[in-house]
């Protein structure tokens, strides 16, 4: 009998902290501009701070240094032409690579991912407006929320038990279904084709890949959460790993398919 309540033991903390993050996120997305740029830069800087803390525990000055450089580099990059922004988006990864004595490849890979994904998020808001960034956020959030509840309610075979023991195939597939519904709603109300459903599912999968990549890294480093900043959630990297994968995926595919489909 005790196994059933344990499935939902972290629900109240997750919902409370999640509600606060949603409110802050919506306000930032709605205001856009400098406020959103600052918010994204701050979040990305904290994620690199958490990353260094996992890879080199106890080296606080290096955590602060790389977190600050990441946030500053990203904030400056969005106000520059793309050609001038690119060095700023890669510099924190290379600087940190030279400062760390171990786990350098992991640091460099995740830092580049964080910077490019953050840059992509700001570009979506600046170039495509509130609606399309809202679509991206909803796809990721619905994938996570539907997957969480469906996985715990339905159970079944595990997705990758050695790396992420709580994830199930039922939750994973349910996340795709939730993303498809988001894509359908936006396709019917934005004038784009039904191919947005497929794109939404692909973005959902990319968000799950980002989640899996972070889970694998944490498993390798022997840590449960990226930090303890958020009650019930762990750290910012634990909550935004899916957004990293989704944002980077959209940044890449947008160059090939033209996004939004039928408009861009």
C-alpha positions in Angstrom: 0.0 0.0 0.0 2.9 2.4 0.7 4.2 2.2 -2.9 1.2 4.1 -4.3 1.6 7.2 -2.2 5.3 7.2 -2.8 4.7 7.8 -6.5 3.2 11.2 -5.6 5.4 12.0 -2.6 7.0 15.0 -4.3 3.9 16.3 -6.0 3.0 19.2 -3.7 6.6 20.6 -3.7 6.8 20.2 -7.4 3.5 21.9 -8.0 4.2 24.9 -5.7 7.7 25.5 -7.2 6.4 24.8 -10.7 3.7 27.4 -10.3 6.2 30.1 -9.3 8.4 29.2 -12.3 5.4 29.3 -14.6 4.4 32.8 -13.4 7.9 34.2 -13.7 8.3 32.6 -17.2 5.0 33.9 -18.5 5.8 37.4 -17.3 9.2 37.3 -18.9 7.9 35.9 -22.2 5.1 38.5 -22.2 7.4 41.5 -21.6 10.0 40.2 -24.0 12.9 42.6 -25.0 15.5 43.4 -22.4 13.6 41.7 -19.6 13.4 38.4 -21.4 17.0 38.7 -22.5 18.1 39.2 -18.9 16.0 36.4 -17.6 17.3 33.9 -20.1 20.9 35.0 -19.6 20.5 34.6 -15.8 18.9 31.1 -16.1 21.7 30.0 -18.5 24.4 31.4 -16.2 22.9 29.5 -13.3 22.8 26.3 -15.3 26.5 26.5 -16.1 27.1 27.3 -12.4 25.3 24.1 -11.5 27.2 22.2 -14.3 30.6 23.2 -12.9 29.4 22.3 -9.4 28.6 18.8 -10.5 31.8 18.3 -12.5 34.2 20.0 -10.0 32.4 20.0 -6.5 33.7 22.5 -4.0 35.5 24.8 -6.5 33.1 27.7 -5.9 35.2 30.4 -7.5 35.2 28.5 -10.8 31.5 28.0 -10.6 30.9 31.7 -10.1 33.4 32.6 -12.8 32.0 30.4 -15.5 28.4 31.1 -14.6 29.0 34.8 -14.8 30.9 34.6 -18.1 28.1 32.5 -19.6 25.3 34.9 -18.6 27.3 37.9 -19.7 28.4 36.4 -23.0 24.8 35.4 -23.9 23.4 38.8 -22.9 25.9 40.6 -25.0 25.5 38.2 -28.0 21.8 38.9 -28.5 22.5 42.6 -29.2 25.2 41.9 -31.8 25.1 40.8 -35.4 25.2 37.0 -35.6 28.7 36.9 -37.0 30.0 38.9 -34.0 27.8 37.0 -31.5 29.2 33.6 -32.3 32.6 34.0 -30.6 30.8 35.1 -27.4 28.6 32.0 -27.6 31.6 29.7 -27.7 34.1 31.5 -25.5 32.7 30.3 -22.1 33.0 26.7 -23.2 36.6 27.1 -24.3 37.6 29.1 -21.3 36.1 26.6 -18.9 37.8 23.8 -20.9 41.1 25.3 -20.0 40.2 25.8 -16.3 38.8 22.4 -15.5 41.3 19.5 -14.8 38.7 16.8 -15.5 35.4 16.2 -17.2 36.3 18.8 -19.8 34.5 17.3 -22.7 31.2 17.1 -20.7 31.6 20.7 -19.6 32.3 22.0 -23.1 29.5 20.0 -24.7 26.8 21.1 -22.2 28.0 24.7 -22.1 27.8 25.1 -25.8 24.3 23.5 -25.7 23.2 25.9 -23.0 24.5 29.0 -24.8 23.1 28.1 -28.2 19.7 27.1 -26.8 19.5 30.3 -24.8 20.4 32.3 -27.9 17.7 30.4 -29.8 15.0 31.1 -27.2 15.8 34.8 -27.4 15.7 34.8 -31.2 12.3 33.0 -31.2 10.9 35.7 -28.9 12.5 38.6 -30.8 11.8 37.4 -34.3 8.6 35.4 -34.1 6.8 37.0 -31.1 5.1 35.9 -28.0 2.8 33.3 -29.6 5.5 31.1 -31.1 7.6 31.1 -28.0 4.5 30.2 -26.0 4.0 27.3 -28.4 7.6 26.1 -27.8 7.2 26.4 -24.0 3.9 24.7 -24.0 5.2 21.7 -26.1 8.0 21.2 -23.6 5.9 21.7 -20.5 3.0 19.5 -21.7 5.6 16.8 -22.6 7.0 16.9 -19.1 3.7 17.2 -17.2 1.7 14.7 -19.2 4.7 12.3 -19.1 5.0 12.7 -15.4 1.4 12.0 -14.5 0.9 9.3 -17.2 4.1 7.5 -16.3 3.2 7.3 -12.6 -0.4 6.5 -13.2 0.1 3.9 -16.0 3.5 2.5 -15.1 4.8 -0.2 -17.3 8.2 -0.9 -18.9 11.0 1.5 -18.1 12.5 3.7 -20.8 16.1 3.5 -19.6 16.2 2.2 -16.1 20.0 2.4 -15.6 20.1 6.1 -16.3 16.6 7.4 -15.5 14.8 4.7 -13.4 11.5 6.7 -13.1 10.9 7.2 -16.8 8.5 4.8 -18.5 7.5 4.2 -22.1 3.9 5.1 -21.2 5.0 8.5 -19.9 7.3 9.1 -22.9 4.6 8.2 -25.5 2.0 10.2 -23.6 4.3 13.2 -23.8 4.3 12.9 -27.6 0.5 12.7 -27.6 0.3 15.9 -25.4 2.7 17.7 -27.8 0.6 16.6 -30.8 -2.5 18.2 -29.2 -0.6 21.4 -28.6 0.5 21.4 -32.3 -3.0 20.7 -33.5 -4.5 23.6 -31.4 -1.8 26.1 -32.7 -2.1 24.9 -36.3 -5.9 25.5 -36.3 -5.5 29.0 -34.7 -2.4 30.3 -36.5 -3.0 29.7 -40.2 -0.1 27.2 -40.5 -0.5 23.7 -41.9 -1.1 20.5 -39.9 2.6 19.7 -40.3 3.0 21.7 -37.1 1.7 18.5 -35.4 4.7 16.6 -36.6 7.0 19.4 -35.7 5.5 19.6 -32.2 6.1 15.8 -31.7 9.7 16.2 -33.0 10.3 19.1 -30.6 8.8 17.0 -27.8 11.3 14.2 -28.7 14.2 16.7 -28.7 13.1 17.9 -25.3 13.2 14.3 -24.0 16.7 13.9 -25.6 17.8 16.9 -23.6 16.4 15.4 -20.4 18.0 12.0 -21.1 21.4 13.7 -21.8 21.3 15.5 -18.5 20.2 12.3 -16.7 23.1 10.4 -18.2 25.6 13.1 -17.2 24.2 13.2 -13.6 24.4 9.4 -13.4 28.0 9.5 -14.5 28.9 12.1 -11.9 26.9 10.3 -9.2 24.5 13.1 -8.3 20.7 13.1 -8.1 20.0 16.7 -8.9 22.0 19.5 -10.5 21.5 21.6 -7.4 18.9 22.1 -4.6 17.8 25.6 -5.7 14.2 24.6 -6.5 12.1 22.5 -3.9 10.8 19.3 -5.5 12.7 19.9 -8.7 16.4 20.1 -7.9 18.1 22.7 -9.9 17.4 24.9 -12.9 19.2 22.4 -15.2 16.9 19.7 -14.0 13.9 21.7 -15.1 15.2 23.3 -18.2 17.1 20.4 -19.7 14.1 19.6 -22.0 13.9 23.3 -23.0 17.6 23.2 -24.0 17.0 20.2 -26.3 13.9 21.7 -27.8 15.3 25.2 -28.4 18.5 23.9 -30.0 16.5 21.5 -32.2 14.2 24.4 -33.3 17.2 26.6 -34.0 18.7 24.0 -36.3 15.6 22.8 -38.1 14.4 26.4 -38.6 17.2 26.8 -41.1 16.0 24.0 -43.2 12.2 23.9 -43.1 11.4 27.5 -42.7 9.6 28.2 -39.5 6.7 28.8 -38.8 5.7 26.3 -41.5 3.8 27.9 -44.3 4.8 31.4 -43.1 8.5 31.5 -42.5 
